Amino acid sequence: MAHVDWPLTVAGLLVGLLVGLTGMGGGALLTPVLVLLFRVEPLAAISSDLFTSLVMKPVGGAVHLRQRTVHWRLVGWLAVGSVPAAFLGAVAIGTLAHRAGLQDNLKLFIGWALCASVTLMFLRLALDRRNRQRDAANGTAENEEPVRIRVPRTLAIGVVGGFVVGMTSVGAGSLIIALLLLAYPALRPARLVGTDIVQAIPLVASATLGHLLFGDVQFALTTFLLLGALPGVYLGARWSARGPSAVIRPVIAAVLLASALALLKVGTPVILLGSAAALVLMAVLQRPRKVDPAPLSPELEPVR
């Protein structure tokens, strides 16, 4: 019987569960785990993580396709920008990282990308909360306004997100979704998540191709990860409707920020303080806030 690296498989299972439960991108979770816990070289961690994500993404995408929560025109214009940018990002980081002494610098780059990812998680929750309050006040929670595609803005989001994902494997589920929320505030949360997950499939495929050619994909590593990640993401997606995502997301934010600070080589007190602050802030942003409905016009007020 072939040897199975059970710690890697369990890590893949946990990451897959979290991705399925919360819809967060696997790159922000898996890459720091590989670098910090399993001592994988940063380029190999990025390359192998992208290959793993490429196999996992269609599982989440299929769920949203069945639920018809994908905005196809947005997916198309995002892909026009993100697909070539992701390949170029993979070529750039692969070319640079093979030079002597740049692996440590790549750890710093991943650390800063994770800091940006956590910041955008907070931004997305703040915007989501503001939109929910607006919808509750206006009574429009169930009616999605027509979305007018802004082509230059959408292409720019694809280019920026694709290049960052190609270089770090971080951003498909955090950077792009936050930028989409800024550009299209009328897009409902389910459509936002579904569109982001489906557009990430060609993006990650392009980045993976770049890393297969210029990076360091370790197929034994990805095999063990996928043994856990595939059942994990499936079970997580099945449990997402009743799973305690409101509890899980603050913990993930704290872990991601702690990982980022560790990669940036800051002191332990700063790591503990930063992760505690992230945990509290995420919990506060997720807490629902009561909003009084919009007042009725005088002619609609009940007669007393």
WOCOR-V529085 format. One record per residue. N is the residue number from 1. RES is the residue in three letters. SS is DSSP state (helix for helix, strand for strand, loop for the rest). PSI is psi in whole degrees, 0 to 359 (none if undefined). Layout:
n=[N/N]
res=[RES/RES]
ss=[SS/SS]
psi=[PSI/PSI]
//
This chain:
n=[1/2/3/4/5/6/7/8/9/10/11/12/13/14/15/16/17/18/19/20/21/22/23/24/25/26/27/28/29/30/31/32/33/34/35/36/37/38/39/40/41/42/43/44/45/46/47/48/49/50/51/52/53/54/55/56/57/58/59/60/61/62/63/64/65/66/67/68/69/70/71/72/73/74/75/76/77/78/79/80/81/82/83/84/85/86/87/88/89/90/91/92/93/94/95/96/97/98/99/100/101/102/103/104/105/106/107/108/109/110/111/112/113/114/115/116/117/118/119/120/121/122/123/124/125/126/127/128/129/130/131/132/133/134/135/136/137/138/139/140/141/142/143/144/145/146/147/148/149/150/151/152/153/154/155/156/157/158/159/160/161/162/163/164/165/166/167/168/169/170/171/172/173/174/175/176/177/178/179/180/181/182/183/184/185/186/187/188/189/190/191/192/193/194/195/196/197/198/199/200/201/202/203/204/205/206/207/208/209/210/211/212/213/214/215/216/217/218/219/220/221/222/223/224/225/226/227/228/229/230/231/232/233/234/235/236/237/238/239/240/241/242/243/244/245/246/247/248/249/250/251/252/253/254/255/256/257/258/259/260/261/262/263/264/265/266/267/268/269/270/271/272/273/274/275/276/277/278/279/280/281/282/283/284/285/286/287/288/289/290/291/292/293/294/295/296/297/298/299/300/301/302/303/304]
res=[MET/ALA/HIS/VAL/ASP/TRP/PRO/LEU/THR/VAL/ALA/GLY/LEU/LEU/VAL/GLY/LEU/LEU/VAL/GLY/LEU/THR/GLY/MET/GLY/GLY/GLY/ALA/LEU/LEU/THR/PRO/VAL/LEU/VAL/LEU/LEU/PHE/ARG/VAL/GLU/PRO/LEU/ALA/ALA/ILE/SER/SER/ASP/LEU/PHE/THR/SER/LEU/VAL/MET/LYS/PRO/VAL/GLY/GLY/ALA/VAL/HIS/LEU/ARG/GLN/ARG/THR/VAL/HIS/TRP/ARG/LEU/VAL/GLY/TRP/LEU/ALA/VAL/GLY/SER/VAL/PRO/ALA/ALA/PHE/LEU/GLY/ALA/VAL/ALA/ILE/GLY/THR/LEU/ALA/HIS/ARG/ALA/GLY/LEU/GLN/ASP/ASN/LEU/LYS/LEU/PHE/ILE/GLY/TRP/ALA/LEU/CYS/ALA/SER/VAL/THR/LEU/MET/PHE/LEU/ARG/LEU/ALA/LEU/ASP/ARG/ARG/ASN/ARG/GLN/ARG/ASP/ALA/ALA/ASN/GLY/THR/ALA/GLU/ASN/GLU/GLU/PRO/VAL/ARG/ILE/ARG/VAL/PRO/ARG/THR/LEU/ALA/ILE/GLY/VAL/VAL/GLY/GLY/PHE/VAL/VAL/GLY/MET/THR/SER/VAL/GLY/ALA/GLY/SER/LEU/ILE/ILE/ALA/LEU/LEU/LEU/LEU/ALA/TYR/PRO/ALA/LEU/ARG/PRO/ALA/ARG/LEU/VAL/GLY/THR/ASP/ILE/VAL/GLN/ALA/ILE/PRO/LEU/VAL/ALA/SER/ALA/THR/LEU/GLY/HIS/LEU/LEU/PHE/GLY/ASP/VAL/GLN/PHE/ALA/LEU/THR/THR/PHE/LEU/LEU/LEU/GLY/ALA/LEU/PRO/GLY/VAL/TYR/LEU/GLY/ALA/ARG/TRP/SER/ALA/ARG/GLY/PRO/SER/ALA/VAL/ILE/ARG/PRO/VAL/ILE/ALA/ALA/VAL/LEU/LEU/ALA/SER/ALA/LEU/ALA/LEU/LEU/LYS/VAL/GLY/THR/PRO/VAL/ILE/LEU/LEU/GLY/SER/ALA/ALA/ALA/LEU/VAL/LEU/MET/ALA/VAL/LEU/GLN/ARG/PRO/ARG/LYS/VAL/ASP/PRO/ALA/PRO/LEU/SER/PRO/GLU/LEU/GLU/PRO/VAL/ARG]
ss=[loop/loop/loop/loop/loop/helix/helix/helix/helix/helix/helix/helix/helix/helix/helix/helix/helix/helix/helix/helix/helix/helix/loop/loop/loop/helix/helix/helix/helix/helix/helix/helix/helix/helix/helix/helix/loop/loop/loop/loop/loop/helix/helix/helix/helix/helix/helix/helix/helix/helix/helix/helix/helix/helix/helix/helix/helix/helix/helix/helix/helix/helix/helix/helix/helix/helix/helix/loop/loop/loop/loop/helix/helix/helix/helix/helix/helix/helix/helix/helix/helix/helix/helix/helix/helix/helix/helix/helix/helix/helix/helix/helix/helix/helix/helix/helix/helix/loop/loop/loop/loop/loop/helix/helix/helix/helix/helix/helix/helix/helix/helix/helix/helix/helix/helix/helix/helix/helix/helix/helix/helix/helix/helix/helix/helix/helix/helix/helix/helix/helix/helix/helix/helix/helix/helix/helix/helix/helix/loop/loop/loop/loop/loop/loop/loop/loop/loop/loop/loop/loop/helix/helix/helix/helix/helix/helix/helix/helix/helix/helix/helix/helix/helix/helix/helix/helix/helix/helix/loop/loop/loop/loop/loop/loop/helix/helix/helix/helix/helix/helix/helix/helix/helix/loop/loop/loop/loop/loop/helix/helix/helix/helix/helix/helix/helix/helix/helix/helix/helix/helix/helix/helix/helix/helix/helix/helix/helix/helix/helix/helix/helix/helix/helix/helix/loop/loop/loop/loop/helix/helix/helix/helix/helix/helix/helix/helix/helix/helix/helix/helix/helix/helix/helix/helix/helix/helix/helix/helix/helix/loop/loop/loop/loop/loop/helix/helix/helix/helix/helix/helix/helix/helix/helix/helix/helix/helix/helix/helix/helix/helix/helix/helix/helix/loop/loop/loop/loop/helix/helix/helix/helix/helix/helix/helix/helix/helix/helix/helix/helix/helix/helix/helix/helix/helix/helix/helix/loop/loop/loop/loop/loop/loop/loop/loop/loop/loop/loop/helix/helix/helix/loop/loop/loop/loop]
psi=[135/146/135/130/91/321/318/319/319/320/316/320/314/316/317/318/315/321/315/322/319/344/6/154/141/334/319/335/315/320/311/328/315/319/314/319/321/2/36/140/141/316/318/323/315/311/313/325/317/318/318/317/324/324/326/327/315/336/310/324/322/323/314/331/318/326/357/48/35/129/101/325/321/316/315/312/326/318/326/322/321/326/307/324/321/319/316/322/319/318/317/310/325/318/317/317/336/348/151/138/1/354/321/321/328/326/318/320/317/319/315/323/322/321/316/322/316/318/318/331/315/317/316/315/321/318/319/317/317/318/322/320/318/315/320/321/324/351/35/24/330/353/111/128/148/138/119/121/125/98/307/318/319/319/318/319/317/317/311/310/317/317/318/317/317/327/328/347/2/135/339/326/5/303/308/319/325/319/324/321/324/319/328/72/341/350/126/153/317/319/324/311/315/317/317/317/317/319/337/341/305/328/306/326/317/316/320/318/317/320/331/325/322/351/220/65/126/106/327/318/312/327/312/322/315/331/327/324/320/308/330/313/327/312/320/318/323/325/355/327/329/5/154/60/332/334/323/319/315/323/319/317/317/318/318/317/322/319/317/314/325/319/330/358/42/170/157/318/321/321/314/317/316/316/324/319/319/319/314/314/318/320/320/316/330/343/127/147/129/137/130/136/160/139/149/149/155/323/344/353/143/148/130/none]
//
